[in-house]
Amino acid sequence: MHNVKDTRRATVRVGFDGRVHKTYSGPGKELRYENEVRILKFLEKKGCTFVPKLLHEDPEKLYIITTNCGQVVNKISKESLEKLFRELEQYGVRHLDAFERNVTYSGHLGRFCVIDFEFAENLETGEALYIDQIKKIAPKLP
């Protein structure tokens, strides 16, 4: 496995089989873990094909395994970025961290995909991290 991301909030590794392994750490790790798992399950039920599929969850270790949605993009136009996150909202999810760092490109699908749903909001149920929780966890987010 090789590390893709190692920050205060998470360590993300890609296995030799292509699956993505994410371990949560830092402030609010339990809340962020629960939210991402809940959102990924919801998007799978909605049939959203341009997000990772949850393959394994371990709430004790705050660890998930998902499918791989391709390579992180280095450049995406503002228009394409906005269109992608608007498309996600059609599936009932607002990302709340809608930046290039959370976009990948899948050659297999031939399209941009969205990753990292720690701060996402379910528009149908209203479930999300509350804004005051988000500000405590990640004060630089909008």
N, C-alpha and C positions, 0 to 999 in steps of 0.2 A: 504494500500500500504506500501511496505517497500523499503527503499533506498538500491540500489545496488552499486551506485557510487555517491559521492558528492565531486567534485573537483572544481578547479578554472574555468575549461572549461565547465562543465556540471553537472547537477543533473539527475541521472537515477533512476527511481523507477519502481517496478513491481507491477501491480495491482492484486487484488485477482482473477481477471479473467485471469491472466497470461499475459496480454498485457504490453508492455514496454513503459513508459512515459519518454521522454527526454526533458529537458529544457536547452538551451544553455546560457552560461554566459562567462564573461571574454573577453580578447582581441580577436578581429576578430569574435565575435559570429555570426554576420549577415552573413559573408562570409562562415563560417563553416556550419551554418544552411542551407544556399542555396545550398552549394555543396553536403551535405549529402542527401537532398531531391532530387536533380537532379540525383545523382548516384543511389539511391534506385529505383526511377522511371525507369531509364534506365535498371537496372538489372531485374526488373519485366518484362519489355517488352521483354528482352532477354530470359526469362524463367529460370532464375537462382533460384534454389530451396533451396540453402544453405545460404541464407541471409535473414534478416528480410523483411517483406512486410510492406510498408507504409500504415497505416490505416487512419491517420488523420494528417494534417499539419496546423499550425497556425503561419503565418509569423509575425504577430504583436507581439505575445508572444514568438516567437522563440521556439516553442514547437511542438514536434511530438509524435505520438503514432504509435508503430509498433507491429508486431507479435513477439512472444518470440522464440528465437532459442536455448533454453536450458540453461544449467548451464555453467558458466565460467569455463574453464579447469584450473586445477592446474599444469598439466604436459602434454607436448606433445613433441615428439621427433623433433629434428631439421629437419629431413627428412620429417616427416609428415607435419610440419609447412610449409616448402618450397613447398611441393606438393600441399597443400591446396591453397596457394596464387598463384601458377602457374595455378591451375584450375580456379581460379577467373579471371585471365587474359584471359583465353579462352572465357570468356563472355564479354571481352572488357574493363575490369577495373583493374587498378593497384592500390593497396591499399595505398601505401606510409606510412603506419604505421603498417607494417606486423610483429606484435609481438604477443606473447602468450596472452597478455591481451585482444586482440581483436578476440579471438577464443572461441567459446562455443561448447558444445557437446549436440546434440539433441537425446535423447533416442527414440523419436517418429520417427525421420528420420534415426536413427542409424548411425550418422556420425558427423564429425566436421563441424561447420558453422563459418562464418565470420560476425563480427559486426563492427560498428563504422566507418563510411565512410566520416567523416569530411574532411579528407585530401586526399581522393582518386582522381584518375585521370581517365577520360574517354578516353581510348586509341583510340577510333574511331573518336571522335570529338576534342580531345586535351583539352577539358574543365577540368580545375582543379584549385585549388588555385595555384597561381604562387609561385615559390620557395622563392622569396623574401618575399611574404606575409606569407608563412609558417614559415620562420625563425623568423619573427617578432612575430607571434602568439605563436609558440612552438619551441623555439630555440634548444631544445634537440633532435628533430626529425632528421632523416637522410636527 
